[in-house]
């Protein structure tokens, strides 16, 4: 483990850790596209819109899992760099059981607040029945989904990125295979997509548990290791909350987008749902590189290896921004063809093409934002991580919508996110400059 994190050449170590995560993201991306494709083949825009409306719900669950998954991984990777292995074992046990308890609370809360939450998500009379069935199945699977975020992140802190990938890919393949069976074979519609998702996560969790028990030297799911101090709990939560907020803000951003598009009709919402899925071709791979490199960043920050830390972050920025630029250009050119694959409706193709090109225009800034965010989490810079979490799809996004919609209407809805991306990238760069200056001044 020490050889991988401390001695292996940076590019080699980076890709050894990041590529399995990227591959997991590619498979997950394939699932998102295939899922949207199957739903679109029902030729019912209301059903596509219902799944789009409930997408923030899934992001919310991922956010809850990130509180313990990313918060724990950031702390553990830093403590591994400091050589505190017993501490890391106890923290991993706390994160595991913390996620299970939180998942149970989410299930109870979702059923108790079903009607107001569906309204908040943007469900209307046209989409209510399909959205409600999707919602209820996802509520049942909340514990399973939220728990999965812990081992997938903690396995990578021991360099077991391939094992984390196998767990993720295995579950996703099950979901892809079950999607058409549940949607068409069992005539479950949107609810079938939700059921296939939950089943896939069950398989993923079982694989993760196997690898944690059989392969890990530090990470554990043993309840007997739940000997943890309030200081460690605080450190996990202080970093986990900004990590969680990043996904919560994504959920909020999608909800706000759906709400802003409601006055322009169901077709606009359906087009946005397809576009957001295709955009994931770039975004999920950016996420894979950023979070795949996170243990390497955290370990070298904890070990105070300043030269290697700077080299890792610099290489990460090069990969993220470079890939984002190439991927953006390719998708912009292919936009009409890709949208036509999902729904051969001239209005949706025309609307979706414009949407996609606008949304993708600032993707390189998103790549930089992801690097800065993971650096702040890994270094335990809770304040900077918090700012990044609430900026892009929170404060800056809402401010951009409030400014642009009165000026240019529908186009203001579309251009608000790119404006927020640029502003967040600038703020992230300034915060990183401050972190790196302080780091290099310390002994």
Buried (B, 14 or more C-beta within 10 A) or exposed (E): BEEBBBEBEBEEBBBBBBBBBBBBBBBBBBBBBBBBBBBBEBEBBBBBBBBBBBBBBBBBBBBBBBBBBBBBBBBBBBBBBBEBEEBBBBBBBBBBBBBBEBBEBBBEEBBEEBEEBBEEBBBBEBBBBBBBBBBBBBBBBBBBBBBBBBBBBBBBBBBBBBBBBBBBBBBBBBBBEBBBEBBBEEEBBBBBBBBBBBBBBBBBBEBBBBBBEEEBEBBBBEEEBEEBEEEBBEBBBBBBBBBBBBBBBBBBBBBBBBBBBBEBBBBBBBBBBBBBBBBBBBBBBBBBBBBBBBBBBBBBBBBEBBEBBBBBBEBBBEBBBEBBBEBBEEBBEBBEEBBBBBBEBEBBBEBBBBBBBBBBBBBBBBBBBBBBBBBBBBBBBBEBBBBBBBBBBBBBBBBBBEEBBEEEEBEBBBBBBBBBBBBBBEBBBEBBEEBBEEBEEEE
